C-alpha cells in the first residue's frame, strides 16, 4: 500500500496511520474492523486519492503496537470514539469524512453521534447503527444465531487459544475466500504478536448496551451486502430509524462481509457519492 506511515501520539498511546493522497486534500478517516488492520483499505484508497482526497487509514486501538492498553475498559465504545477524536486532533484534522467497516463502523457511528462537530459525513460499512443491531439481536432469532460467535470471543483465554491453534486455522477461516491470502498472512502476523489478539477481542469484551449510541444527524450512507454472515437484513434495514439526517442505504448483492476487499470499486463509489453530497 502506497503513501506514508505516520506515528501519531495521543497521550501515552502511539498510533500507526497510513496517510495517502495530496496533503491539502479533503481528509477522510478510514477505520478498520476485526480481525484486520488499516491494510484492509488498500484497494479502496487509490480511488479516493485519485479524486483528490487525503486518506488516513488508522491501525486502531489494540492493533497499533504502541496503543495497546491492557484493561478491557479502555476498549469501551465511549473511549474508542473519544480516542479517535483525539487522534484526529493530533493529526490536525479538525473535521473529516469518516468511513468505518465492521467494528470501525461502530466507532464511526459513535463518533458521529457523540462528536458530530468532527464528522462531515459518515459512510458505515457492513455494521449498522448500534441501536439497530441491538434491536435486531433482541427480536430477530436469525440475528441472534448470526451473532452466536461473540459468546466465544467473550471468553478470555479460551477465544485466543481457539483462534490461534493449528497455525491460526480458525482465525484464517474467518476471512473465507474474499480476502487476498497475502493480506490474511499480514493480519494473522499482526494478531499473533503477544497481547495483540487479546487487545482486539477486548473490543467485544467491553461491549455494553448501558450507554446507548444516540441517533446521528450527519449525512450518512450505510453499505451492506446480502452475503454478510454476521449482519442480517432486519438489522440492516432497521438502520434508517437511527439517522435523522440525509440517509442512503446501499445494498451490494453477492458480496460477503469483507466489502472493502471484495467490492472496493463499489464501496469507493458509495464513499465518493456521499462525500460529494456535502
N, C-alpha and C positions, 0 to 999 in steps of 0.2 A: 504494500500500500504506500503510495507516494506521500509527499508532504513532509512535515517536520514533527518530531516528537517533543512535546513540551513537558516539563516537570513543574507543576504548579502547586505552591504551598498554600494550604488553608489551615491556619493554626499549626498544630504539630503533625498534620497529615500532608503527604505529598502525593498528588495525583499525576498519573501519566495521561496525557491528552494528545491525540493525533490531530494536528491542525493542517488544513489544506485550503487551497484557493487563495484569491487575492487578499492581501492584508486589509485592504479598505472595503472588502465586500461585506454585504449584509450578513450578520452572524447567524449561524444555525448550530444549535447544540444537539448532538446525537447521543442518546442514552441506550446502551445495550441491555439485554436481559440475561437470564440464566439458561444454560451454562455456557456463556460466550464471553467475548471481550469486545473492545472497540473495533477489532478486526472484522466484526460481523457487518460493518457498514462499507467494506472495501469496494463492493460493486455498485453501491448507491452513490457514494461520494463524488465520483467523476462527473456524473450527470449534474450534480448540484454546483460543483465548482465551475463547470463549463458555462453555467448560467450566471456566473459572476459572484456566487455566494462564498462566504468564508465558513468552513465547517470545523467544528470542534467535537471530535469523537472521543468520549471520555471512557477510560477504564475506571469503572465505578468503585464505590466504597467496598473494600474487601477484595477487589480484583487488582487494583494498583498495589504492588508490594509495599509501598510507603504509606498506604492508607488502609490499614488492616487492623482496626481495633478488636480487642478480644471479647468485650462484653456484648451480649446479644442486644441489649437495649439501644446500642449505637445504630442498629440496623432497622429501628422502627421507622415507619414511613414519614412521620413528622420530622425526624432527624435527617433522613435521606433527602427530603425536599429542601430543608434548611442548608445542608451541606452543599447541595447543588447550586442554590442561590449564592452561597458564599464563594463557591468555586467560580461562578460567573463574574462575581465582583473582583476576585483575584486575577482573572483573565482580562479585566477591563471591558467586560461585556455587560453593560447595564440592562439591556433588553435584547431578547433573542427570539427567533422562531425556534421552537423546541419539538424534537421528534424522539419518540421513545418506543422501543419494541419490548414486549413481554414485561419483565419487571421494570425495565426502563420506561415502559408506558405508565405503569403505576406511579413512578416518580414524577413523570411528566404531568399526569392528571393532578397529583398533589401540588406540584409547583404552580400549575395554572390556577388551582383553587385557592391556595394559601399565599401565593406570591404573584398575584396576577399582574402586578405592575412590571414584572420581569419577563413576561411571556407575550410576545407579539401575536403569535399564532401557535396552535398545537396540532401536531399530527401524531395520533396514538395508533400503534400498530399491534394487532393481534389481541391485546388485552383491553377490555372496555373499562369505563369508569368503575372504580371500586364499588360504588353503590349498586351498579347494575350487576356486577359479578356476585356480590353478597346476596342480593335479592334472588338471583337465579340459583345460587348454591342452596339457598334455604327452601326454594319452592319447586325446583326442577330436578327430579330424580336423575335425569341424564347428566346434568351438570355435576351433580354430587359424585356420580360414577367417574366422570372425566377427571375430577379433581382428587380422586382417591389416592393418587401417588403422593400427595402432600403429606399424608399421615406418616409415610416413611421418612420424609425429609425432616419432620419434627423430632425424630428420634436421634438424639445426639450420640455420635459414635457409631451407631448401627448404620445410619444412612451413608456415612463416609466409607465404612467398611464395604457395604454392599455395592456402592457405585464404583469404588476403585479396585475391587477384587478382579482377579484374572486379567490384569493389564487394562483395568478400567473398562471392561467389556460392557457393563450395563450403562455406564456414562456414555460411551460411544454409541450405543444403540439408540439413545435418546434423539440423536440427530437424523436418524433414518438415512435415506439416500439423497436428501435435499441439500446437504451441506458438503462442500468440497472436502475430500479426505485430508488435504493438506491443512485446511482450516481446522478440521476436527483434531488433528495432531497438535496444532498450536493451542487450542482450547484445553485439551487434555493435559498438555505440558504445564500450562498456567495453573490449572486446578489441582495438579498433582504436587505442587510445591507445598512445603509444610504450612499447615494452617489455612491454605487458600480455599479448599473446598468447604471447610467449616465456616469460614467467613461468608462464602456465597450462600450456604444453606442457612446462615443466621438471618438472612432476609425473610425466609419462611418462618423461622423460629420466633421472630419478632412480630409476626402478623397479629393484628388485633382489630376488632371491629369497634373498640372502645372510643376511637377517635374517627368518626365518620368523615369522609372527604366531602367537602362542600361541592355543590354543582358549579360548573365552570361557565364563565361568561365570555371568554376569549374565543375568537373564530377557531373552529375545531373541525378536523377531519378524523374519522375513525376508519381504519383499514382492517378488514377481517377477511379471512379466507375460509371457504366452506370445507376445506380438508384439514382444518385445525383439530387436533385430537384433544386439546386442553380446554378450548373455549367453544361452547355450543351456540346455536342460533338464538336461543332465548336470551342469554346474557348479551350477545352481540346486538340484538335488536332493541334490548332494553336500555342501551347506552344513550339513545336520543333523549330519554327523560331526564338526563343529568347534565345536559348542555343547554344553557339559556341563550347563548349567543348563536351566531351563524354556524350551522352544522351540516356536515356532509358525511354520509355513510358509503364507503367504497367497498364492495364485495368482490373478491377475487375468486374465480372458480378453478377447481382442480389444483389448488396450491395448498401446501402444508402450513404448519405453524411458522416455519422458518422463512417468512416472507422476504426479509432483506437479502437473503442469499438466493432464494428460488425465483423471486419475481422482482429483481432490482429496478428494472425499467418501469414497470407498472407502479411500483412504490414511489420511485423518483418523480414520476408524472403527478401522482397524487400530492406529494410534498410541494412540488413547484406550483401546482394549481392553487394549493392553499396559501402559499406564500404570496403569490401574485394577487390574491384576493384582498390582501391587507396593504 
